[in-house]
Amino acid sequence: MKKLKKELTALDLFCIAAGAMISSGLFVLPSIVYRHTGPATILSYAFAGVFMIPAIFSKIELATAMPKSGGSYFFIERSLGPLPGTLTGLSNWLSISLKSAFALVGIGTFITLFYPEISYNEVRAIAISFCILFTIINLLSVKTAGRIQIFLVLTLIGILSFYAFYSLKFVNVKQYFPFAPYGIKSIFSTAGMVFISYGGLTKVASVSEEVKNPGKTIPLGIITAFIAVEILYLLVISITIGLVEPEKLKATLVPISLGGYVSMGTFGIIITSIAALIAYITTANAGIMSASRSPMAMSRDNLLPQFFGKINKKYFTPYVSILITSAFMCTTILLLDLESLVKFASTLMLLLFIFINIAVIIMRESKIKSYRPKFNTPLYPYLQILGILVYSFLIFEMGKTPLLITLLFLIIGIGWYFVYVRQRLEARQYALMYVVTKISAKEIQTSTLEDELREIIIERDDIKEDRFDKLIKKCKILDFEKPLKMEEFFNKISQILSKTTNINTRKIYNLFIMREKESTTVLHPGLAIPHIVIPGRKKFIIIPVRCKKGIYFSNAKTPVKTVFILAGSKDERNFHLKALMAIAQIVQSEDFEKLWLEARNIQELRNIILLASRKRSKLNRNE
């Protein structure tokens, strides 16, 4: 399977997230929310931003642990299973596509400021034209799309900052009163609708497979974008409410441009309209980029037909997913219903965030050793539980229509799962199985999820495997439950090595005993590295051993629970030293002993060794 290029930096991610947020949520939605809430619209946006925090932190944790295309889909499929994964993948793709389609229509809407005679069909034609343009850009290169995003977003932030600070002196304080004319409940119900304004923030996870150094880049890009856009939202909306008369604000669909006109005249309309166009362009561009990754990831797991996962050989972009996403967006543009669309997209987004918070809880409680996020959510699990409760409350506050549409979507998604997906599923584990198994005190016999997470970490951290890694992947690992005396332990090891090397068991046993008499191989309490030289050429064997009850070496004060057996021929002396250095680094790594003793099976023991932080040697021709 072809891999996507890792080309996106922290600045790219900041601009993808910020560009996806600053669009209809700022340039159209405030007037719609104002009709229901009044000046308390400011609080609706503030609360929506605060309510995003559990989803933001949870998604960063999952994205740094599993930086794979598909974002929410991939996290939820690997944690909760294929049915929730199918629903999440479809809803993630649908919500981002709907938001992006809305942004494209916004481009046409703002052109009416300069050409009032333009028809709505012409507005649609303009929107579809821009959709085709951004599709071509995304087909050619994610890097090009990212560079365009940087230029546009930084320009947009500059214009909005100028508008806010320049217009401050024209604000009429009286227009903030009465502050909440429709009551407190309206603030929370509109906060749910406003959620779509912040939804773009988590689009970054969908392109995380294409991010350089995702462990650092993803948290930095998302958190800085959230803080910057939250401040900008509150500042611009507060200023606009203070500039535009209430009745005019309720009637318009271009509130920021109207605010620009009040404070700066025609020039104000021009620059805020330019800002709006840039905002819609960045949202549409980021939307096509991230939405197309969900069907691609789903096709990899047989949840959608295989052709969704095809990658262009020249440009390394998922061209089929991009084209289908673009076609869906063009179709949506022709069927757009503004307020219902916003509520439906927000409801789907809230549903996604519930699943995301559940996914973090499941991954943490599964105790999978290969689940190693670079960012850990603070206040776990209270933040996730709070997020689930808040998002559930906001969904029910949205009203009947979006709930019914969402229910219909869920029925269609479940139908797709049973008709298409179920019969094509491969035998793959997900984290919920580990939680259930732990509760029922049964041992998991296979480890497909652990292996997959291990390979993701290797790719994420750009680990170049050396000969030691390759030996560990293939070697026999022993796990003894009962305590053993040293002689009994060496006898068992000698029998295993005899079968591998064709050397007499007694001879190998004597080599171990003689080596132990020369000087103990117990390097520090709990760890021993018995190593012997065996006859032959180009022979080197490693056998890691765990014994929870301990092996009693004759000269050791405490029982040994971790052993690395090394057996090599004389010509492997150099590699013998490299192996010793590798083991020394592994056992000194953070939490090694705790992880080693808590591992539930042989594969977890193997992964602990393979994923330990150490300096890897370059392979040479002899190795």
URVEN-V269965 format. One line per field, one symbol per residue. ss: DSSP state (@ for helix, = for strand, . for the rest). phi: phi as a letter, one per 20 degrees, with the letter a starting at -180 (. if undefined). Layout:
# URVEN-V269965
ss = ???
phi = ???
This chain:
# URVEN-V269965
ss = .......=.@@@@@@@@@@@@..@@@@.@@@@@@@@@@@@@@@@@@@@@@@@@@@@@@@@@@@@@......@@@@@@@@@.@@@@@@@@@@@@@@@@@@@@@@@@@@@@@@........@@@@@@@@@@@@@@@@@@@@@.@@@@@@@@@@@@@@@@@@@@@@@@@@@@@..@@@@.......@@@@@@@@@@@@@@@@@@@@@@@@@@@=..@@@@@@@@@@@@@@@@@@@@@@@@@@@@@@..@@@@@@...@@@@@@@@@@.@@@@@@@@@@@@@@@@@@@@@@@@@@@@@@@@@@@.....@@@@.........@@@@@@@@@@@@@@@@...@@@@@@@@@@@@@@@@@@@@@@@@@@@@@...............@@@@@@@@@@@@@@@@..@@@@@@@@@@@@@@@@@@@@@@@@@......@@@@@@@@@........@@@@@@@@@@@@@......@@@@@@@@...===...==@@@@@@@@@@@@@@@@...@@@@@@@@@@@@@@...===..==..===......=============.......=========.@@@@@@@@@@@@@@@@@@@...@@@@@@@...@@@@@@@@@@............
phi = .feffecedffgfgffffffeebgfdecggfffgfecmgfggfgfffgffffggffffffgfffecfcgolggfffffddoffgffffgffffffffffffffffggffffffecgffefffgfffffffgfffffffffafffgfffffgffffgffffffgffffgfefdfffecffcfdnfgfffffgfffggfdgfgefgffdffddflggdffgfffffffffffffgfffffffffeefgffffeedcffffffffecmggffffffffffffffffffffffeffffffffffdmecgfffefdffedldfffffffffffffffgfcfcgfffffffffffffffffffffffffffflffeecfecdfflfefffffgfffffffffefofgfffffffgfffffffffedfgfdfefcecfgfffffffeldefedbffgfffffffgfgeleefdfggffffdfeddceeefcegfffffffffffffedmdggfffgfffffffffafefebgncccfccddfocldbcdcfcccfendeffdefcfedccdeccbfffdgffgfffffffgfffefgmgfffffegebfffffffffeffaeeeffdffd
